[in-house]
Amino acid sequence: MRYFLAFFIAFFICGCGYKPVSKITHDLVGDKIYVDVIISKEEPKNSVWIKDAVKEGMVARLNKDLSSKESADTSIIISVKDLNYEAIIYDEFGYITSYKAHLSLNYKTKFKDGSVVDIPATGEYDFSVARRQKDVRFADSVLSDTQKYEAIKEASKEAFDEYIASLAVKGYRNGSSNR
């Protein structure tokens, strides 16, 4: 009876049809991808940070080669719709000790078959701020560039994960999971 049960469970797991997201999206986007971020005039540094995080995600999570616009199978143009920081935790003196970064991106994706789709994605990241003064009477919670960079990087990764999930659903609906 144990062997039968073990065989049944193994057969069920193998037969469920699990495929990694990278396999599902492969037929949809191809091997070579061009990624660009529209630089925001208000905060150009943030746009560069977002671009780096998305490129890192393409290479690390999807194992895709980044290429020039001319030789790419798929081109992805990312625009920043919104980036803000919300105070979420205050200390007993009313000073901010933690923030939440909210990032909204739009991924305009041109696939290798010529179709173009806009995929919105959002990301969030909670982080603590360092105090500049040791004396609480003069405490000042300031967001440093390092903290902003880390928050934008992590929120971009979360938004990228949402984008990839949307791509996987699109690929699954188009039948690329059956190939």
N, C-alpha and C positions, 0 to 999 in steps of 0.2 A: 504494500500500500504506500509506503514512504517513497519508493522509487517511482511509482506512478504519479504521486503528487509532485515530486521534484521534477519529473519529466514534463508534467502539465504546466508548472510554473515557468520552467525554462522555455517551453514552446510558446507560452503566452507572451513572455517578455520579448522574445525574438520576433514574434509575429505581430507586435503592436505597430510596427512601421515607424519607429522613431528615427528621425533624421535630424542631424544638427542644422542649426540655422544657416551656417556657412554653405552647406550643401543645397539647401532650399533656395537661397538667394543667388547661388552661382550661375544658374541658367538665366536668371533675370538681369544680372548686372555684368556678367562677363569677368574677364581676368584683369583687365587694365582699367583703372578708375582715375578720373581727374577730379580733384577736390579744390574748391576755392571758397573763400569767405568774403562777402562784400564788406569792405572796411567801413565801419561806422565813423562818421565825422566827429561825433560827440566824444566817443571813447575808442580811438583806434587801437590802443594797446590791448583792450579786451578782445577785439576782433582777432588779433594775432594769436592770443592765447587760445581762443576757441578753435581757430584753424589748426593749431598744433595738436590740440586734444582730439579733434576729429580725425586728423591724419594718423595719429597714433592708434586710434581705434580701428581704422580701416586695415592697417598693417597687422596689428596684434590680434584682433578678434575675428576678422574675416580672411586673413592671409591673402590679401589682395595687393597687387603691385600698383603703385601710384605712377601715373604717366602724364605726358603732356596732353593738352586739350585735343590736339589733332589726332593722336594715336589711341585715344581712350575709347573703350567700348561704352562706358557710362560716364557722364559728367554730373557732378553734384555741386550746385551753387547754394551756399548756406548764407542766409541773412539773419541777423539778430533782430527779433521783433521786440523783445523786452528783456532788460536786465535790471533787477533791483535787489536791494538788501533790506530785509525786515528785521527789526529788533524783536527777539523772542524771549529773552530772559534778562531780568534786571536783578541787581543785587539789593541788599537791604537799604542802601543809600540812594537808590534810584538810577544808578549807572548801568549802562548796557553791558552785559557780560557775554551774550551769545546772539548771533545773527543767523538768518536763513537767507541764502542767496537763491533767487528765483530767476531762471533763465528760460526764455522762450525763443526757439529757433524755427526757421522754415527751411526745409531741404527741398530745393527745386531740382528734381532728378530727371535727367534725360537718359533713357535706357537705350540699350544697343539696338532695339527694334524701332527706335525713333519716337516712341511715345514719351510724353513729358507729364510728370505728376508733381504736385506740391504736397509735401508731407510735413505737417507741423509736429513739433516735439518739444517737450518741456523737461527741465531738470531742476532739481533742488539740492541744496547742500547746507547742513547745519554746521556752524563752527563757533568757537569761542574767540574772544578778543583779548589781547594782552593789555595790561594797564601800563601807562607810561610812568606813573608816580607810585611810590610805595605807600605814601600817606593817603588814606582814604578820603581825607578832607579835600585833597586836591586831585583825586582820581579823574582820569580822562580816558575813556575807551575810544581808541582810534583804530580804524581799519588800515593795516599796513598793505603795501603792494604785494608782499608775500602771501598774506592771508587772502587778499582778493584773487591772486593768481590761483591759489589752491582751491578756493571756492568755485571759481569759474571753470577750472579744469575738471573738478568732480561733477559739477552740474552739467557740463558739456558731455561728460561720459554717460551720465544718466539719460540725457536727451538723445545721445547717439544710440543707446540701448533701445530706447523707445522707437527711434527711427528704424533700426534693424528689425525689431519685432513687427513693425508695419510692413517692411519689405518682405519678411518671411510669410506673413499672412497673404500679401499680394502674390507672392510666388506660389504658395500653396493653392490659392484659388485659381491661378492660371495653369495649374497642373504640372509645374516644374518639380513637384515632390514625387511624381510618379515615374520620372525618367531615370 
